[in-house]
Amino acid sequence: MKVSEFDYELPAELVAQHPVAPRDSARLLVHALAAEETRHLRVSDLPDLLAPGDLLVLNDTRVVPARLYGCRRSGGAVELLLLERAGEREWRALVRPARRLRRGEDLALEGGLLVARALERGVGPGGRPGAEWLLSIHVFGDPGHDPRDLLASVGRMPLPPYIARGRDDAFRDADRASYQTVYAREEGAIAAPTAGLHFTSGLLERLAARGVERGFVTLHVGLGTFQPVKAERVEEHAMHAERFTLTAQCAAAVVACRARGGRVVAVGTTSVRVLEACAGAGGDLSPRAGETDLFIRPGYRFRAVDALLTNFHLPRSTLLMLVSAFAGRERVLALYAEAVREGYRFYSYGDAMLLLP
């Protein structure tokens, strides 16, 4: 398939810049696949849409405040996105601008509170120098002090580029709360599993009272989330691997749900990828921890997931391709067109869609 087949038009004003409050007041486009029936509701209506015995599977990854701003000795501005730790005080990071940085150069971060030293530039596609650097980070004036606590307090949430924040601190604290699910616990993501942002503690309690079970997987959303699909054909795109865990407890919950005739409802594409990466040909789940580069696209046969709660995704993205694999490309694009006509808010801080069997 051509990547262009997953394109659609979206007015700029429908790209959500802030979440709604409360979280579960976001709009919810509900589509029943077998009945071809669409309704326009709210996320808070979920207890009426799910049945006792259904199982919600949520991704409990916790987003790291991984974006840092600073300057070079020359005074030039620099922006870092920490990807993962590579040692006691070393991090792999995307640097902008990467090509101007020199090995051994020191960067003053967040008003000089932290210092990052450029150790080595990574290699990109084709062996060319890439945007990634290996950095050593320490607290200014105290190189022996572990910088992680200070990084956690001064770092900014790694919001996607379509949310206009830049260096503006006005929404820093608000984004720290709103760009994190209420059940986040396993630190390691550099982007939020956005379908989960709609849940409140109250909504989870109402779902439990309804008899809807819940299980947790972990998938640390990584660099691949930020990478556009540059290939012309879908099959030519290579997914970045992301770390995940499926516990024996969650796997058993899925098996029990199936045994009682309930539906496995994946909250977000990240939960889908964990479940499907661990599903055998017959749908049996094997608890595992590791990395997955599973690329779910039209033609894929789902083995573990019955229903999907998801946000509205970017054109030409692997996330849109996954949703299209679940519900059909033409149907999904038609639902997106309806959401545009109805004024739904799109992307990370936007509204949601529930696809039911």
C-alpha positions in Angstrom: 0.0 0.0 0.0 1.1 3.6 -0.6 1.6 5.8 2.5 -0.4 8.5 0.7 -3.5 6.3 1.1 -3.4 7.2 4.8 -3.6 10.9 4.2 -6.5 13.2 5.2 -7.2 17.0 5.5 -7.3 18.5 9.0 -8.0 22.2 9.7 -5.2 23.6 12.0 -7.8 24.8 14.5 -8.8 21.2 15.3 -5.3 20.3 16.6 -5.8 20.4 20.4 -3.3 22.6 22.2 -4.6 21.9 25.7 -6.6 19.1 27.3 -10.2 19.5 28.4 -11.1 19.5 32.1 -12.1 17.2 33.6 -10.2 14.6 31.5 -13.2 12.3 31.0 -15.3 15.2 29.5 -13.5 14.7 26.2 -15.7 13.7 23.3 -15.9 10.1 22.2 -16.8 8.9 18.7 -18.2 5.4 19.2 -18.5 3.1 16.2 -19.8 -0.4 16.3 -18.1 -2.3 13.5 -20.6 -5.1 12.9 -23.7 -2.8 13.0 -21.9 0.1 11.2 -23.4 2.4 13.8 -21.8 5.7 15.0 -22.7 7.7 18.1 -21.2 10.9 19.5 -20.8 10.7 23.3 -18.2 11.5 26.0 -15.4 9.4 27.5 -17.4 9.6 30.8 -20.0 7.4 29.1 -17.6 4.4 29.0 -19.3 2.6 31.9 -22.5 2.5 29.8 -20.7 1.3 26.7 -18.7 -1.6 28.3 -20.2 -4.6 30.0 -19.5 -6.5 33.2 -16.7 -9.0 32.5 -15.0 -6.8 29.9 -11.3 -6.1 30.4 -9.6 -2.8 29.9 -5.9 -3.1 29.2 -3.9 0.1 29.9 -0.3 1.1 29.5 1.2 2.2 32.8 4.4 3.7 31.4 5.4 7.0 33.0 6.6 9.9 30.9 10.0 11.3 31.8 10.3 15.2 31.7 13.0 14.7 29.0 13.1 18.0 27.1 15.7 20.5 28.1 16.7 23.9 26.8 20.0 25.6 27.0 22.8 27.4 25.2 26.3 26.9 23.8 29.3 28.9 24.9 28.8 30.9 21.8 25.3 31.9 23.0 23.5 29.8 20.4 20.3 28.1 21.6 20.2 24.4 21.9 17.4 21.9 22.6 17.8 18.4 24.0 15.4 15.4 24.1 16.8 12.7 26.4 16.1 9.3 25.0 17.5 6.9 27.5 20.3 6.5 30.1 23.5 5.0 28.7 25.6 5.0 31.9 25.7 6.4 35.4 25.7 10.0 34.1 25.4 9.5 30.4 22.3 9.8 28.2 21.5 9.3 24.6 19.8 12.5 23.4 18.4 14.2 20.3 20.1 17.5 19.9 19.0 20.5 17.9 21.0 21.7 16.1 23.1 18.5 16.2 25.5 19.4 13.4 26.9 22.5 15.1 27.9 20.7 18.3 31.5 19.6 18.7 32.9 16.7 20.8 34.0 17.9 24.2 31.8 21.0 24.1 29.8 22.0 27.2 26.2 23.1 27.1 24.6 25.2 29.9 21.1 23.8 30.4 18.0 25.4 32.1 19.7 28.6 33.2 23.0 27.0 34.0 21.6 24.5 36.6 22.9 21.6 34.6 25.9 21.1 32.3 25.9 18.6 29.4 29.2 17.6 27.7 29.1 16.3 24.1 30.9 12.9 24.1 30.1 11.4 20.7 27.7 12.0 17.8 25.6 9.1 16.7 25.4 7.7 13.2 22.2 8.1 11.1 20.9 6.3 8.0 23.5 5.5 5.4 26.3 6.0 7.9 25.9 9.8 7.9 26.2 11.8 11.2 22.8 11.8 12.9 20.8 14.1 15.3 21.6 11.9 18.3 24.5 12.5 20.7 25.9 10.7 23.7 26.1 13.3 26.5 27.5 13.4 30.0 25.2 15.5 32.3 26.1 16.9 35.7 24.9 19.5 38.2 26.7 22.8 37.8 29.3 23.2 40.5 28.8 19.7 41.8 30.0 17.2 39.2 29.8 14.3 41.7 26.1 14.8 42.5 23.6 12.5 40.7 21.7 14.8 38.3 18.6 12.7 38.1 16.6 14.5 40.8 17.4 17.9 39.3 16.6 16.6 35.8 13.2 15.5 37.1 12.4 18.9 38.5 13.7 21.2 35.7 13.0 19.0 32.7 9.9 19.7 30.6 7.4 17.2 29.3 8.3 16.1 25.7 5.2 17.4 24.1 4.9 16.7 20.3 5.8 19.6 18.0 2.2 20.3 17.0 1.6 21.5 20.6 3.0 25.0 20.6 4.9 25.5 23.8 8.6 26.2 22.9 10.4 27.7 25.9 7.3 29.2 27.4 7.2 28.2 31.1 3.5 29.3 31.5 2.2 25.8 31.1 5.1 23.8 32.4 3.5 22.6 35.6 0.1 22.1 34.0 1.7 19.9 31.2 3.5 17.9 33.9 0.2 16.8 35.3 -2.0 16.6 32.1 0.6 14.8 29.9 0.7 11.9 32.3 -2.0 9.2 32.9 -3.4 9.0 36.4 -2.2 5.4 36.7 1.4 6.0 35.3 4.0 4.1 37.4 6.8 2.6 35.3 9.1 5.4 34.3 10.7 5.3 30.8 8.5 6.9 28.1 9.3 10.0 26.1 5.7 10.4 24.9 2.4 9.7 26.6 0.1 6.8 25.7 -2.5 9.4 24.9 -5.7 7.4 24.9 -5.1 6.9 28.7 -5.0 10.6 29.3 -8.8 10.6 29.3 -9.2 8.5 32.4 -9.8 10.0 35.9 -9.7 8.1 39.2 -13.5 8.6 39.4 -14.0 7.1 36.0 -11.9 4.1 36.9 -13.9 3.6 40.0 -17.2 3.7 38.1 -15.9 1.2 35.6 -14.9 -1.1 38.4 -18.3 -0.8 40.0 -19.8 -1.7 36.6 -17.8 -5.0 36.7 -15.3 -4.0 34.1 -11.9 -5.5 35.0 -8.6 -3.9 34.2 -5.0 -5.0 33.5 -1.8 -3.2 32.9 1.0 -3.6 30.4 4.0 -1.4 30.0 5.4 -0.1 26.7 7.9 2.8 26.9 7.0 5.0 24.0 10.2 5.9 22.3 11.8 7.7 19.5 9.7 6.0 16.8 6.8 8.0 17.9 8.5 11.2 16.6 9.7 9.7 13.3 7.5 10.3 10.2 7.0 7.6 7.7 9.3 8.6 4.9 8.9 5.6 2.6 6.5 5.7 -0.3 5.2 2.3 0.4 3.9 1.2 3.8 5.8 -2.1 3.6 9.1 -0.3 3.3 8.9 1.5 6.7 11.0 0.1 9.5 9.6 0.5 13.1 11.9 1.5 16.0 11.9 -1.1 18.7 10.3 -0.1 22.1 10.7 -1.8 25.5 7.7 -3.5 26.9 6.5 -5.9 29.6 3.5 -8.2 29.7 3.2 -9.6 33.2 1.8 -13.1 34.0 -1.0 -11.3 35.9 -2.2 -9.3 32.9 -1.8 -12.3 30.6 -4.0 -14.4 33.0 -6.6 -11.6 33.1 -6.9 -11.7 29.3 -7.3 -15.5 29.3 -10.0 -15.2 32.1 -11.8 -12.5 30.1 -12.0 -14.7 27.1 -13.1 -17.6 29.1 -16.1 -15.7 30.5 -17.1 -14.3 27.2 -15.9 -10.7 27.9 -14.2 -8.3 25.5 -10.5 -7.3 25.6 -10.5 -3.5 25.2 -7.1 -2.1 24.5 -6.6 1.5 25.7 -4.4 3.0 23.0 -2.2 1.6 20.2 0.7 0.9 22.7 -1.5 -1.6 24.6 -2.4 -3.2 21.3 1.2 -3.7 20.3 2.1 -5.3 23.6 -0.8 -7.8 23.5 -0.3 -8.6 19.9 3.4 -9.0 20.2 2.9 -11.6 22.9 -0.1 -13.5 21.3 0.4 -16.8 19.7 -1.3 -18.1 16.5 -4.3 -19.3 18.6 -4.5 -16.1 20.6 -2.8 -17.5 23.7 -0.6 -15.0 25.5 2.9 -15.5 26.8 4.2 -13.2 29.5 7.3 -11.5 28.2 9.6 -8.6 28.6 11.8 -7.2 25.9 11.6 -5.1 22.8 9.1 -5.1 20.0 9.2 -3.5 16.5 5.8 -5.0 15.5 4.4 -2.9 12.7 0.6 -3.5 12.6 -0.9 -2.4 9.2 -3.8 -3.4 7.0 -3.8 -7.1 6.4 -2.7 -7.9 10.0 -4.9 -10.5 11.8 -5.6 -9.5 15.4 -5.3 -12.3 17.9 -5.7 -10.7 21.3 -7.7 -7.4 21.0 -11.5 -7.2 20.6 -12.1 -3.4 21.0 -10.0 -0.3 20.8 -10.1 3.0 22.6 -7.7 5.5 20.8 -7.1 9.1 20.0 -7.2 10.6 16.5 -3.8 10.3 14.9 -1.6 12.1 12.4 -2.0 11.5 8.7 0.4 9.0 7.2 1.4 7.8 10.7 2.0 4.2 11.8 -0.7 4.7 14.5 -3.3 5.6 11.9 -2.2 2.4 10.0 -2.7 0.3 13.1 -6.2 1.7 13.6 -6.9 1.1 9.9 -5.8 -2.5 10.3 -8.3 -2.9 13.1 -11.3 -1.3 11.5 -10.5 -1.0 7.8 -8.8 2.0 6.1 -11.8 3.3 4.2 -14.0 3.1 7.3 -11.4 4.8 9.5 -10.9 7.6 7.1 -14.7 8.1 6.8 -14.9 8.3 10.6 -12.1 10.8 10.7 -13.9 12.9 8.1 -17.0 12.8 10.2 -15.0 13.8 13.3 -13.7 16.8 11.4 -17.2 17.8 10.3 -18.3 17.5 14.0 -15.4 19.6 15.2 -13.6 16.9 17.3 -10.2 17.9 18.7 -7.3 15.9 17.3 -4.0 14.4 18.5 -2.4 14.0 21.9 -4.6 16.5 23.9 -7.7 15.8 21.7 -10.8 13.7 21.8 -11.1 9.9 21.4 -12.7 7.1 19.4 -14.0 3.8 20.6 -14.2 0.9 18.1 -16.4 -1.9 19.2 -16.9 -5.3 17.6 
